[in-house]
Amino acid sequence: MRSIRSLLVVTTVAVVLLGSVSATYAQTPAGNCRYFVETGYYVCDEFREFYETRGESEIFGYPLTAAYDDSGLGLRVQYFQRARME
């Protein structure tokens, strides 16, 4: 009986967490992009311009994610080792 309750609690938590994840759309490497073999991600367009004119990897580190649309914030977002660009 105790294991059934534990399983029910774990399942409920998993459903709540998965249900709260907002939809994101991965970037497709098109346009003005730069590939980073170190992490396997691209930096494109406005993010690339900002990255290259303000210190590159010395300031921001390498990209850790693809750029994506954060529907909760209504912003385009990309994570780097030492920064988050919006």
N, C-alpha and C positions, 0 to 999 in steps of 0.2 A: 504494500500500500504506500509506503514511504517513497519507494523508487518511482511509482506512478506519479505521485505529486511532484517529485523533483523533475521528472521528465516533462510534465505539464508546465511547470514554471519555466524551464529552459526553453521549451517550444514557444510559449507565450512571449518571452523576452525576445527571442529570435524573430518572431513575426512582427513585433512592434518595431524593432530596430530596422528590419528590412523594409517595412512599410514607410518609415520616415526618411529613407534615402531619396533625395531628389534625383530626377532624371538628368543625366549629363550627356553631352555629345562630344566625342573625341574629335580632336583636330585632324584634318587630313592634310598631309604635307603638300600644300599647293601654294603658289605665289612666292613671296620673298622669304624663304625659310633657310635656316642653318641647322644642319644635323650635328649632334654631339655623340660621337662614338662611345664616349665615357659612360653615358647613361642610356643611349638608344632613343633619345627624344629630340624633337625639333623645337626651335624657337622661331616663330614666324611674325611677319608684318610689324605691327606696332610694338609688340613685345621685343622683337629682335632689334628694332631701332633704339628703343630705350636701353636694352641690355648692352648694345655695342657702344652707345654714346655715354654711358655712365659707369663704366668700370668692368664690365663683363664678368668673368668668373672670379676675379679678385674680390669683387663686391658681393655678387649674387650667388656665386657657386654655379654648378651645372644644373640644368633642368631635371626635375624629378618626376614631372608629369607632363602629359600633353596639355595644351590649352583646351579649356572646356567652358561651356556656358553653365554658370551656376544659376539655376532657375529660381532658387530661393532669394538670391541677392539681385538677380537681373544683370549680372556682370560676367564678362569673359575673364577667366582666372587661369593662372599657371603657377605652379610651385617650383621653386628652386631650392638649392641646399640651404641658402641663408635668406630667402625672401619669398614673398607671395606677391605676384603682380596681378593687378586688376585693371 
